Amino acid sequence: MDNQIGNPMDKINCSGKGGFCYCLKHLILAILAICLIIYVSLLAKNAWRSYDYIGKTPDVVDRITVTGEGKVTAVPDVAIISLGIISEGASVSVATKDNTDKMNKIIDAIKNQFKIDPQDITTSNYNVSPKYDWSNNTQRIMGYMVSQSVSVKVRDFNKTGDLLGQATALGANNVSGPQFTIDDPEKFRSQARALAITSAKAKAKVLADQVGIKLGRIVNFTEGGANNIVPMYGYAAGLGAAEIKAVPSPVIESGSQDVVVDVSIGYEIR
């Protein structure tokens, strides 16, 4: 007995209109026709959109941009003072010792007498350079100059004037400041930003009503602006020892600062 098992597909009828292959062929043709219709529709849609944008830039078409400004007036909470000493000597060691001894006394007074946090005291400059004598068309080193500066943040403004007076009395002869600033300006910038955004949105609404358009979603946002800076005042710069001792402690007024933020908001036009 022949027990061979043939391929079941061999028994499928592929002839005639009712055959399997005939139905499969028509199914494939129908799918291809549907795909062709979809493809042609997409081409037509893209062609229409291209026609609609002729002469226009798609990135900026049908958009409007408005600006707004927010301003918050804040009282500075930090006064930054630069205390410097310039020392001269016949040798580097002599100039360095004079400079170091004076600066150490100033820093000790800042920490102990005026209770300034050490984290608010920063050495901002230290320099050693020779002094030359150019007489008789020759170059000769006649000594050395050592300069050192520290930057001090004073948070109690009542101490500022006395600190300046004491520093100069202890030998500081290159002093500048105070420069008043805000230690954490971001909270004021946040308030100013909110005011600027409110201003810009109100301006956009008024403009839309005036020109007869409808505003869509926000598509762009930029921010700028800066604080008004209170200038630094020079104090006892370049004075001699006798002049420094005669300088009284100044009266310091911190005033106020305007924290300003400008924003730009872009809208789609519906």
Backbone hydrogen bonds in HBPLUS format (Angstrom, degrees):
<---DONOR---> <-ACCEPTOR-->    atom                        ^
c    i                          cat <-CA-CA->   ^        H-A-AA   ^      H-
h    n   atom  resd res      DA  || num        DHA   H-A  angle D-A-AA Bond
n    s   type  num  typ     dist DA aas  dist angle  dist       angle   num
A0010-ASP N   A0007-ASN O   2.92 MM   3  5.50 153.1  2.00 114.9 123.3     1
A0011-LYS N   A0008-PRO O   3.06 MM   3  5.65 159.6  2.11 113.7 119.8     2
A0012-ILE N   A0009-MET O   3.10 MM   3  5.30 161.0  2.14 105.7 111.7     3
A0020-PHE N   A0013-ASN O   2.87 MM   7  6.15 147.8  1.98 166.8 166.2     4
A0019-GLY N   A0016-GLY O   3.17 MM   3  5.36 165.6  2.19 109.7 113.6     5
A0023-CYS N   A0019-GLY O   3.26 MM   4  6.56 156.3  2.32 145.3 150.7     6
A0024-LEU N   A0020-PHE O   2.95 MM   4  6.22 160.8  1.99 154.8 160.5     7
A0025-LYS N   A0021-CYS O   3.03 MM   4  6.10 157.5  2.08 144.6 149.8     8
A0026-HIS N   A0022-TYR O   3.28 MM   4  6.52 158.4  2.33 144.7 149.4     9
A0027-LEU N   A0023-CYS O   2.96 MM   4  6.21 146.1  2.08 145.3 155.2    10
A0028-ILE N   A0024-LEU O   3.01 MM   4  6.24 159.1  2.05 150.9 155.5    11
A0029-LEU N   A0025-LYS O   3.05 MM   4  6.29 157.8  2.10 145.3 151.6    12
A0030-ALA N   A0026-HIS O   2.97 MM   4  6.12 148.6  2.07 138.4 146.7    13
A0031-ILE N   A0027-LEU O   3.02 MM   4  6.32 157.9  2.07 149.3 154.6    14
A0032-LEU N   A0028-ILE O   2.97 MM   4  6.21 162.8  2.00 152.0 156.6    15
A0033-ALA N   A0029-LEU O   2.95 MM   4  6.13 150.5  2.04 142.1 150.2    16
A0034-ILE N   A0030-ALA O   3.01 MM   4  6.30 154.7  2.08 148.1 154.2    17
A0035-CYS N   A0031-ILE O   2.97 MM   4  6.25 161.6  2.00 152.5 157.4    18
A0036-LEU N   A0032-LEU O   2.92 MM   4  6.11 152.3  2.00 144.8 152.6    19
A0037-ILE N   A0033-ALA O   3.00 MM   4  6.25 154.1  2.06 145.3 152.0    20
A0038-ILE N   A0034-ILE O   3.03 MM   4  6.33 160.3  2.07 151.8 156.6    21
A0039-TYR N   A0035-CYS O   2.92 MM   4  6.12 159.8  1.96 147.8 153.7    22
A0040-VAL N   A0036-LEU O   2.93 MM   4  6.12 165.0  1.96 152.0 155.5    23
A0041-SER N   A0037-ILE O   2.98 MM   4  6.15 153.5  2.05 144.3 152.0    24
A0042-LEU N   A0038-ILE O   2.99 MM   4  6.28 156.0  2.04 150.0 155.7    25
A0043-LEU N   A0039-TYR O   3.01 MM   4  6.29 156.9  2.06 149.0 155.4    26
A0044-ALA N   A0040-VAL O   2.94 MM   4  6.19 156.6  2.00 148.3 154.3    27
A0045-LYS N   A0041-SER O   2.94 MM   4  6.19 155.8  2.00 147.8 154.5    28
A0046-ASN N   A0042-LEU O   2.95 MM   4  6.16 165.7  1.97 153.1 156.2    29
A0047-ALA N   A0043-LEU O   2.92 MM   4  6.06 153.9  1.99 145.1 152.9    30
A0048-TRP N   A0044-ALA O   2.97 MM   4  6.18 151.5  2.05 144.0 151.2    31
A0049-ARG N   A0045-LYS O   2.98 MM   4  6.29 157.0  2.04 148.9 155.2    32
A0050-SER N   A0046-ASN O   2.87 MM   4  6.08 156.0  1.93 147.3 154.1    33
A0051-TYR N   A0047-ALA O   2.98 MM   4  6.19 152.5  2.06 142.6 150.0    34
A0052-ASP N   A0048-TRP O   2.94 MM   4  6.19 149.4  2.03 143.5 152.2    35
A0053-TYR N   A0049-ARG O   3.07 MM   4  6.33 135.5  2.28 142.3 153.2    36
A0053-TYR N   A0050-SER O   3.23 MM   3  5.21 131.7  2.48  93.9 106.1    37
A0054-ILE N   A0051-TYR O   3.34 MM   3  5.31 168.3  2.35 103.9 106.8    38
A0056-LYS N   A0053-TYR O   2.91 MM   3  5.14 157.0  1.96 137.1 134.1    39
A0060-VAL N   A0057-THR O   3.00 MM   3  5.68 152.0  2.08 122.6 130.2    40
A0061-VAL N   A0057-THR O   2.90 MM   4  5.73 131.5  2.14 157.3 169.7    41
A0269-ILE N   A0062-ASP O   2.79 MM 207  5.14 153.4  1.86 147.4 140.7    42
A0064-ILE N   A0267-TYR O   2.89 MM 203  5.27 153.6  1.96 146.6 154.0    43
A0267-TYR N   A0064-ILE O   2.70 MM 203  5.27 168.9  1.72 164.4 166.8    44
A0066-VAL N   A0265-ILE O   2.89 MM 199  5.45 161.4  1.93 154.1 156.8    45
A0265-ILE N   A0066-VAL O   2.83 MM 199  5.45 161.6  1.86 161.2 167.1    46
A0068-GLY N   A0263-VAL O   2.98 MM 195  5.40 151.3  2.06 147.0 150.2    47
A0263-VAL N   A0068-GLY O   2.93 MM 195  5.40 164.6  1.96 157.5 161.9    48
A0070-GLY N   A0261-VAL O   2.90 MM 191  5.31 161.4  1.93 156.6 162.7    49
A0261-VAL N   A0070-GLY O   2.93 MM 191  5.31 160.7  1.97 155.4 161.0    50
A0072-VAL N   A0259-VAL O   2.97 MM 187  5.20 160.0  2.01 143.1 149.4    51
A0259-VAL N   A0072-VAL O   2.78 MM 187  5.20 174.6  1.79 158.5 156.7    52
A0074-ALA N   A0257-GLN O   2.76 MM 183  5.36 166.0  1.77 167.3 169.0    53
A0257-GLN N   A0074-ALA O   2.79 MM 183  5.36 167.9  1.81 165.2 169.5    54
A0077-ASP N   A0181-THR O   3.17 MM 104  6.52 134.0  2.39 140.9 149.8    55
A0078-VAL N   A0181-THR O   3.16 MM 103  5.43 145.7  2.28 163.6 157.8    56
A0181-THR N   A0078-VAL O   2.91 MM 103  5.43 162.1  1.94 158.5 162.7    57
A0079-ALA N   A0154-VAL O   2.93 MM  75  5.06 158.4  1.98 142.4 149.5    58
A0154-VAL N   A0079-ALA O   2.79 MM  75  5.06 169.0  1.80 149.9 153.8    59
A0080-ILE N   A0179-GLN O   2.92 MM  99  5.02 169.3  1.93 133.3 136.6    60
A0179-GLN N   A0080-ILE O   2.88 MM  99  5.02 153.0  1.96 134.6 143.3    61
A0081-ILE N   A0152-VAL O   2.87 MM  71  5.17 162.8  1.90 149.4 154.8    62
A0152-VAL N   A0081-ILE O   2.78 MM  71  5.17 166.3  1.80 155.9 160.8    63
A0082-SER N   A0176-SER O   2.88 MM  94  5.22 175.3  1.88 163.0 163.5    64
A0176-SER N   A0082-SER O   3.02 MM  94  5.22 159.1  2.06 145.4 151.0    65
A0083-LEU N   A0150-VAL O   2.89 MM  67  5.37 165.8  1.91 162.0 163.9    66
A0150-VAL N   A0083-LEU O   2.87 MM  67  5.37 154.1  1.94 142.5 149.7    67
A0084-GLY N   A0174-ASN O   2.92 MM  90  4.61 124.2  2.24 117.6 131.9    68
A0173-ASN N   A0084-GLY O   3.00 MM  89  6.21 131.4  2.25 144.7 159.0    69
A0174-ASN N   A0084-GLY O   3.09 MM  90  4.61 140.4  2.26 134.5 126.4    70
A0085-ILE N   A0148-GLN O   2.83 MM  63  5.48 151.6  1.91 155.7 165.4    71
A0148-GLN N   A0085-ILE O   3.03 MM  63  5.48 151.3  2.12 148.2 157.3    72
A0087-SER N   A0146-VAL O   2.79 MM  59  5.20 170.2  1.80 157.7 160.8    73
A0146-VAL N   A0087-SER O   2.82 MM  59  5.20 160.4  1.86 150.5 157.3    74
A0089-GLY N   A0144-TYR O   2.99 MM  55  5.48 150.0  2.08 151.5 157.8    75
A0144-TYR N   A0089-GLY O   2.77 MM  55  5.48 160.4  1.81 164.7 171.0    76
A0095-ALA N   A0091-SER O   3.14 MM   4  6.40 172.5  2.15 155.2 156.7    77
A0096-THR N   A0092-VAL O   2.82 MM   4  5.87 159.0  1.87 151.4 158.3    78
A0097-LYS N   A0093-SER O   2.95 MM   4  5.98 161.5  1.99 143.7 148.6    79
A0098-ASP N   A0094-VAL O   3.15 MM   4  6.35 166.6  2.17 149.6 152.9    80
A0099-ASN N   A0095-ALA O   3.05 MM   4  6.18 162.6  2.08 146.1 151.3    81
A0100-THR N   A0096-THR O   2.79 MM   4  5.91 167.3  1.80 156.1 160.0    82
A0101-ASP N   A0097-LYS O   2.92 MM   4  5.93 168.4  1.94 151.5 155.0    83
A0102-LYS N   A0098-ASP O   3.23 MM   4  6.33 164.8  2.26 144.7 148.6    84
A0103-MET N   A0099-ASN O   2.99 MM   4  6.17 165.7  2.01 151.1 155.7    85
A0104-ASN N   A0100-THR O   2.88 MM   4  5.97 161.9  1.91 153.4 158.2    86
A0105-LYS N   A0101-ASP O   3.21 MM   4  6.41 153.5  2.28 141.9 148.3    87
A0106-ILE N   A0102-LYS O   3.04 MM   4  6.36 153.3  2.11 147.4 155.1    88
A0107-ILE N   A0103-MET O   2.88 MM   4  6.12 167.1  1.89 157.7 160.5    89
A0108-ASP N   A0104-ASN O   2.91 MM   4  6.01 156.0  1.97 143.4 150.6    90
A0109-ALA N   A0105-LYS O   3.00 MM   4  6.21 153.4  2.07 142.2 148.9    91
A0110-ILE N   A0106-ILE O   2.90 MM   4  6.17 154.9  1.96 149.7 157.2    92
A0111-LYS N   A0107-ILE O   2.98 MM   4  6.21 160.5  2.02 151.8 155.8    93
A0112-ASN N   A0108-ASP O   2.92 MM   4  5.96 171.2  1.93 152.2 155.1    94
A0113-GLN N   A0109-ALA O   2.87 MM   4  4.91 131.8  2.10 119.2 134.2    95
A0114-PHE N   A0109-ALA O   3.14 MM   5  6.60 146.2  2.26 159.1 167.6    96
A0116-ILE N   A0110-ILE O   3.10 MM   6  5.83 161.5  2.14 143.6 146.7    97
A0120-ASP N   A0117-ASP O   2.78 MM   3  5.42 159.5  1.82 122.5 129.6    98
A0121-ILE N   A0118-PRO O   3.13 MM   3  5.29 161.3  2.16 112.5 113.4    99
A0153-LYS N   A0120-ASP O   2.94 MM  33  5.11 153.9  2.00 145.6 153.0   100
A0122-THR N   A0151-SER O   2.93 MM  29  5.13 161.7  1.96 147.9 153.9   101
A0151-SER N   A0122-THR O   2.64 MM  29  5.13 165.5  1.66 157.2 159.5   102
A0124-SER N   A0149-SER O   2.94 MM  25  5.60 145.5  2.06 128.7 139.2   103
A0125-ASN N   A0149-SER O   3.39 MM  24  5.01 150.1  2.48 136.2 129.3   104
A0149-SER N   A0125-ASN O   2.89 MM  24  5.01 157.7  1.94 138.7 138.7   105
A0127-ASN N   A0147-SER O   2.78 MM  20  5.19 157.8  1.83 157.4 160.5   106
A0147-SER N   A0127-ASN O   2.82 MM  20  5.19 162.8  1.85 152.4 158.4   107
A0129-SER N   A0145-MET O   2.91 MM  16  5.38 162.3  1.94 155.7 161.6   108
A0145-MET N   A0129-SER O   2.77 MM  16  5.38 167.2  1.78 168.6 173.1   109
A0131-LYS N   A0143-GLY O   2.78 MM  12  5.16 160.1  1.82 141.7 137.0   110
A0142-MET N   A0131-LYS O   2.80 MM  11  5.70 157.3  1.85 150.1 157.8   111
A0133-ASP N   A0140-ARG O   2.59 MM   7  5.01 152.6  1.66 149.0 159.2   112
A0140-ARG N   A0133-ASP O   2.96 MM   7  5.01 145.2  2.08 135.4 145.8   113
A0138-THR N   A0135-SER O   3.20 MM   3  5.96 157.8  2.26 119.0 123.9   114
A0159-LYS N   A0156-ASP O   2.93 MM   3  5.78 164.0  1.96 125.1 130.2   115
A0160-THR N   A0157-PHE O   3.15 MM   3  5.15 151.1  2.24 101.2 109.6   116
A0163-LEU N   A0159-LYS O   2.87 MM   4  5.92 154.1  1.93 156.4 164.7   117
A0164-LEU N   A0160-THR O   3.03 MM   4  6.28 160.0  2.07 153.5 158.0   118
A0165-GLY N   A0161-GLY O   3.04 MM   4  6.31 163.4  2.07 150.1 154.6   119
A0166-GLN N   A0162-ASP O   2.87 MM   4  6.02 161.4  1.90 150.2 155.0   120
A0167-ALA N   A0163-LEU O   2.91 MM   4  6.00 159.9  1.95 148.9 154.6   121
A0168-THR N   A0164-LEU O   3.11 MM   4  6.33 163.3  2.14 151.4 154.9   122
A0169-ALA N   A0165-GLY O   3.07 MM   4  6.21 150.0  2.16 141.1 149.9   123
A0170-LEU N   A0166-GLN O   3.03 MM   4  6.25 135.3  2.23 142.3 153.5   124
A0170-LEU N   A0167-ALA O   3.20 MM   3  5.17 131.0  2.46  93.2 105.9   125
A0172-ALA N   A0167-ALA O   3.02 MM   5  5.57 163.5  2.05 144.5 140.1   126
A0171-GLY N   A0168-THR O   3.15 MM   3  5.16 162.2  2.19 102.5 107.4   127
A0238-GLY N   A0173-ASN O   2.76 MM  65  5.53 157.8  1.81 161.5 157.9   128
A0235-TYR N   A0175-VAL O   3.16 MM  60  5.40 172.7  2.17 135.5 133.3   129
A0177-GLY N   A0233-TYR O   2.76 MM  56  4.81 142.6  1.90 126.5 138.8   130
A0188-PHE N   A0185-PRO O   3.05 MM   3  5.40 125.7  2.36 106.3 119.9   131
A0189-ARG N   A0185-PRO O   2.88 MM   4  6.16 151.5  1.97 151.6 161.1   132
A0190-SER N   A0186-GLU O   2.80 MM   4  5.98 149.4  1.90 146.8 154.4   133
A0191-GLN N   A0187-LYS O   3.32 MM   4  6.53 152.0  2.40 132.6 138.6   134
A0192-ALA N   A0188-PHE O   2.92 MM   4  6.18 162.5  1.95 148.7 153.8   135
A0193-ARG N   A0189-ARG O   2.73 MM   4  5.86 151.6  1.80 147.0 155.2   136
A0194-ALA N   A0190-SER O   3.07 MM   4  6.29 157.7  2.12 144.2 149.1   137
A0195-LEU N   A0191-GLN O   3.14 MM   4  6.46 157.2  2.19 147.3 153.1   138
A0196-ALA N   A0192-ALA O   2.93 MM   4  6.16 152.3  2.01 146.0 154.0   139
A0197-ILE N   A0193-ARG O   2.89 MM   4  6.17 159.8  1.93 155.9 160.5   140
A0198-THR N   A0194-ALA O   3.04 MM   4  6.21 162.9  2.07 147.7 152.4   141
A0199-SER N   A0195-LEU O   2.97 MM   4  6.14 156.4  2.03 144.5 151.1   142
A0200-ALA N   A0196-ALA O   2.91 MM   4  6.15 158.7  1.95 149.3 154.9   143
A0201-LYS N   A0197-ILE O   2.93 MM   4  6.12 163.6  1.96 154.1 158.2   144
A0202-ALA N   A0198-THR O   3.01 MM   4  6.17 159.2  2.06 147.3 153.1   145
A0203-LYS N   A0199-SER O   2.98 MM   4  6.16 156.7  2.03 147.0 153.6   146
A0204-ALA N   A0200-ALA O   2.90 MM   4  6.16 152.5  1.98 146.6 154.2   147
A0205-LYS N   A0201-LYS O   3.02 MM   4  6.29 155.8  2.08 147.9 153.6   148
A0206-VAL N   A0202-ALA O   3.09 MM   4  6.34 164.7  2.11 151.3 154.8   149
A0207-LEU N   A0203-LYS O   2.96 MM   4  6.11 164.2  1.98 150.3 155.0   150
A0208-ALA N   A0204-ALA O   2.87 MM   4  6.01 155.9  1.93 146.7 153.5   151
A0209-ASP N   A0205-LYS O   3.03 MM   4  6.25 157.7  2.08 148.9 154.3   152
A0210-GLN N   A0206-VAL O   2.99 MM   4  6.20 151.2  2.08 146.2 154.6   153
A0211-VAL N   A0207-LEU O   3.04 MM   4  6.25 157.9  2.09 153.1 157.1   154
A0212-GLY N   A0208-ALA O   2.88 MM   4  5.67 120.2  2.25 136.9 150.4   155
A0213-ILE N   A0208-ALA O   2.99 MM   5  5.00 162.0  2.03 138.6 144.0   156
A0270-ARG N   A0214-LYS O   2.85 MM  56  5.35 160.3  1.89 148.9 153.6   157
A0216-GLY N   A0268-GLU O   2.56 MM  52  4.69 153.9  1.62 158.5 150.0   158
A0268-GLU N   A0217-ARG O   3.02 MM  51  5.67 154.5  2.09 155.4 163.3   159
A0219-VAL N   A0266-GLY O   2.79 MM  47  5.51 158.5  1.84 145.1 152.4   160
A0266-GLY N   A0220-ASN O   2.82 MM  46  4.61 166.9  1.84 132.0 133.3   161
A0222-THR N   A0264-SER O   2.94 MM  42  5.13 150.9  2.02 143.6 151.3   162
A0264-SER N   A0222-THR O   2.90 MM  42  5.13 151.0  1.99 143.2 145.5   163
A0224-GLY N   A0262-ASP O   2.69 MM  38  4.98 152.9  1.76 155.3 158.9   164
A0262-ASP N   A0224-GLY O   2.76 MM  38  4.98 163.0  1.79 124.5 130.5   165
A0228-ASN N   A0258-ASP O   3.19 MM  30  5.65 156.5  2.25 150.3 157.4   166
A0244-ILE N   A0240-GLY O   2.93 MM   4  6.10 155.6  1.99 153.2 160.2   167
A0245-LYS N   A0241-ALA O   3.18 MM   4  6.43 161.1  2.22 150.9 154.1   168
A0246-ALA N   A0243-GLU O   3.11 MM   3  5.18 132.5  2.34  96.0 109.2   169
A0247-VAL N   A0244-ILE O   3.04 MM   3  5.24 155.8  2.10 106.2 113.9   170
